[in-house]
Amino acid sequence: MCLLVFAWQTDPHHPLIFAGNRDERHARAALPAQLWKDTPQVLGGRDLEAGGTWLAVTLGGRFAVVTNYRDGLEPPKAPRSRGVLTSGFLTGSMGAGDYLEDVRRHAAEYGAFSLLVGDRRDLHYFSNRGDRGGAVAPGIHGLSNHLLDTPWPKVRLSKARLAALLEQGTPTSGALFRLLADRSPAPDDELPDTGIGRDLERRVSAPFVVNPIYGTRCATVIHLQREGGLRFAERRFSAAGESVETRWFHAADGAR
């Protein structure tokens, strides 16, 4: 997932309102969002190459998402998959802060990442690229393939759009999907330099990336409800950027 934006403890009824796009190679096999057969309290997509997940929740309200930290065109291969960082939290019982303390001790075993884990009360962040993180402050935050709130153009733009939605009340899933659907690249003079070349920086600078090899595979929106329960929706896309399916879930009754 290469763009996420979320409101943490700003809405009276929802401690977490989340919207995110997952960008990945289209050839990488993955399951769409569903309740996991081997761990049925976990809801989310699943990577079929390494078995982990980029983003998932539990029906009890635990939440985890990981993004890659862009580290040039050919980052070194790491011994462990970043997808287990999220699944390890979701299938365990440790609090968010304690879990990330444990992750820190083994952080060098993974490729470059940024990780968010939490529940209705606590949300913590950590990256193994120069940011020891900690508890996330209430407010509107964004993350792409760098550190939390690094002001890349699509992060700044998406945070501003989420703030505008929140001024009108609790945003609907449809409004959050529209926020994620912007395919306009950033101006050249605002592009970051992450070692992948100007042309590729431009192609991946839009909130929604369309490319036949690597692009936005799915968009996810989550409303974590303060008094229990959650709403979760995932929209999947073809390599041409066409919507192929939207899945809707509710904690009380599963898929609908």
N, C-alpha and C positions, 0 to 999 in steps of 0.2 A: 504494500500500500504506500503510495507516494504523495498523498495529500490527505491530511485530516484536520478538521477544525471542530472545536467543541466548546460548549459552555459548561463550566463546572461551578455548581452551587450558586447559580444566578437566578434560577427559576423556582418559584415557591413550591411547585409540584414535581419537579424533575431535577434531582441533583446533577444528572448528566444528560446533556443533549449533544449528540455526536453525529457527524457526517464525514465520510471518508471514501476516497477512491483508492483502489488497489491497482497498481501498475506492475506488470510482470510479463515475461515472455509468454506469448499465446500458446506455445508448444508445451509449456510446463503443465503437467496433468494436475488437476485439482478437483475436489468435490464442491458443489455449491453449498450454500448454507443449509444446515439441517441439524437435528439432534444426533449426536454421535452414537453409533450403535454400541461401542464399547464403554462409553461414559455418557449415559443418556441425559445427564443434567447439563451437559455442555452443548451450546448452540453456536454454530458458525461454520464457515468453510473449512476445508482441510486440504493441505498439500499432500499429494500422493507420492512425491519423490522422497520426502523426508519424514512425513507423518505428522508434522506440526501444523500450526495455523498462524496466519498473519493477524487475525482478529476473531475473537469469540467472546461470548458471555456465558454465564451459568444462569439457570432459572432462579437461583437464589440471589443474583445480583452482582456476582463477581465479573470483572471486565478486564480484558488484556488486549493490547495491540502493539505490534512491533513494526518499525520501518527500517529499511537499510539506510545506512549513512553513505552517501555517494563518495567513493574513494578511488576516482579515476576509472579508466575503461576496463582494466583487468586487475581488480583487487585480489590480494592473496587468498588462497583457499584456506578455510578454517576447518578444524576437526569436527566441530559440532554445528548443527543447524540452528539458526536463529528462531525457527518456528517452535522449538521446544521451550523457549523462554516464556512464551505465552501459555502453552498447554500445561507447563509445569505449575504455573500459578493457578490456572483454572481447575485443575484436577487435585490440587492440594488444599490445605487449610491454613497456611501461614498468612499472617497479615501482610499488607502491601509493603510496608517499610521493612519488616524482617525478611521478606522474600527478596527484595532488592539488595539487602545486605549480603545475602547468600549469593546472589548473582554476581555481585562485585568481586567476590573471591575467585570466580571462575570466568570473569569477563573476557580474558585474553584468549579463551578457547573458541570464541565466536567471531565471525566477521563483524565489521563495523555496524553498530545498531543504535537505535533509540527505542526505549521500551516504556510503556505506560501500563501500570496495573493498579487495580483498586476495586472499590465497591461503592455503596451508597454514602459511606461516611468518609472514606479516605481514598485519595488518589496520589500515587507517587510516580516519579519519572527518574530514569537513569539512562545514560549513554556511555558506552565504552570508548568514546572519542572526545575526551576532554571536558565532560560535564558530569560531575558526580550526582547532580540532581537532588532529589528530596521531595518533600510534600509539594503538590501543585497548589498554588494559591487560587482562591476563587476568582473567576473571571472568564474571559474568552481567550482561548489559546489555539495555536496552530502548529502543525509539524509536517515537514516534508522529509526529504532525504538529507537532513542535517540535524541540528539541535532544536529543542523545543523553542518555539517562537523566533527562530532565525528569520529575519524579515525578507525572505525571498518574495518576489512579486505575487505569486499565486497564494502564498500564505497570508500576506498583508490583505490582498483583495478578498479572500474568503473569510477572514476574520471580520473585516468591515461589513461584508454582506450578512454574516450571521448576526452581528450586532444590530444591523438594521431590522432584521427579522424579529429579533427579540424585543425590540422597541414596540412591536405591534402585538406582542403576546407570545405564547408558546408556538414555535413554528411547526407546521405540519410536515409529515414525511415527504409529501409532494414538493413543498417549498425547499426542503433540504436537498432533495434529488435535483431540483433545478439549480440550486447553488453549485452543485458538483458538476454540472453538465457543460460549463463554459469551456469551449475549445479554442479560445483566442490565445495565441502565444504572447509572452511578455515583450515589451520593446527591447531592442538589442542593448540599449544603454543601461538597462536594469538587470540584465542576465548575470547570474553568479558565474564564477569560474571554478568549476569542480574537477577540472582535468579531463573532461570528455570532449572538448572541442566546441566551438561556437555553434556550429550547425546542430549538433545534438542537444546542446543546452537550449537552443531555441525550440526544438521539437518537443522537449519534455517540460517546457516552462508553462504550458497551459494547465489549468486545473484538471481537464479531461484530455488525455493523450491518445491520439489516433495514429496507429502505426501497425503495419501488417505483421511485424516481428515482435515488438515490445510496445505495449500500450495499456490503457485502462481496461482491466478485465471485469471488474465489478465495482459497484457503488453500494455503500451500506449506511443506513441511518438507524440510530438507536435513541429511544426515549426511556431512560431508566427512571422509574417512578418512585417517588419518595416513600410512599406507604406500602411498597411491595409491588411486584409485577414489573413488566417491561414490554415495550413494543420494539420490534426488530424487523427491518426490511432490507432485502438485498436485491439489487438489479444487476443482471449479468449482460455482457456485451460481446459481440463478435469481434473478430480482428478488424473489421471495417468500421467499428464503432456503433453498430446497430444493436438496439436493445433486443435481447432474445428471451428474457424471462425476468419476472419480478416475483420474489417469494416474500410472504408476509407471515410474521409469527407474533404470538402473544404468550406471555409466560403462563397465563391461566389455562390456555387450551391448545398450545402448540401451533402447528402450521394451520393457516386458514386461507 
